[in-house]
Amino acid sequence: MCELLTVMDPKIITVALNGLENILKVGEEQRTKPNPYAVMIEECYGLDKLEFLQSHQNNDIYEKAFSIIQKYFSNDDEDLAVAPTTDNNQFQFNADQSVPMDGFQF
């Protein structure tokens, strides 16, 4: 089904996007992490094809591809783990304490 995302006919692409979205919904209902169908789509380079469709001239195709990526392939959980902690609206920077403070020597 992912191969249908590369055809030239916008109607076929729209049908394929709707089909992929329905498949991904079923995967979400199974409540397993990660969504097994999202993993399969990534394995067959479907996510790359969805990202490419975000530059499609048909606005409906763009919006559908964008929506699918945001809903089923967004890694917001991972972004939270990488984000720095802040206090009183300030960033905290921790210097590496193992670095000698007396300068660099050869």
N, C-alpha and C positions, 0 to 999 in steps of 0.2 A: 504494500500500500504506500510505503514511503516513496517508491519510485514514481508514483503518480503525481507527486509534488513537483516534478521536473518537467511535466508536459507543458505545451504552449496554450492549451485551452483553459481559460479561467473557470469554466463550468466544472470541468473534471477536477481541477485543483480544489475548488470549493467543496465538492462532494468528498474528496479525499480528506480535506481538513475536518469536515464534519464527522467522517468515519473515525479518524484518529482521535478526535475529541471524545466521541462516545466510548471508544476503547479505553482511553485514559480515565474516563469517569468510572468505568467498571473497576479498574485497578485501584482507584481511590476508595471505592466502596469496600474493598477487601481489607482495608486498614493495615496493610503491610507496608513497612518502610524498607527500602524505597519501593515506589510503585513498580511492580514487575513489568508492566507494559511500557512505562517510560524508559526503563532500562533497555528493553528490546528495541525501542525506537532509536535510542542513542546508539546501540550496537550496529544498526543498519544505516547509520549516518542521517537518520531522520531529523535530528535536532539541527544539524548543519543546514539541511534543506529548509527547515522552518525558519531559521535565521535568515537565509537567503531570501525567503518570501517576504521578509519585512521591507525589502526594497522593491517589491512588485508595484507596478503602475496602477493596478486595481486596488482601490482603497479597502474594499471589503476583504480581499485576500490578506492585505497587510494587517488589518485589524484582527482578523481571525488568527493568523499566525502569531501575532503579538500576544493575544489573549491566551493562547495555548502555552506559549513559552512562559508567560508570567505565572500562570496557574499551576502548571505541572512540572516545569523545569527550573523554576526560580530556586536559587540556593540561599535564601535569606537566612536560614538557620546557621549556615556556615559563616556568613558575614558577621553575625553577632559574636561568634567565638573569636574572630580576628580583631574586632573593634577594640580600641584602647579604652581603659576605664578613665573616667573624668571625675573631678571633684570641684564643686563650686564653679562650674562652667569653664574649667581650665584643663588643658592637656597635661598629662604627667609623663615625663621622660626620665627613664632610669638609666644612669650611666653604668657601664660594665665595671664592676668593682675589682675585677681580676687584672685590669690593665694597670701597669706601674705608672705612678704619677710623677716620677722623677725624670721623665724624658725617654727618648729612644736611643738605644746603644747598639752598636754592631758587635 
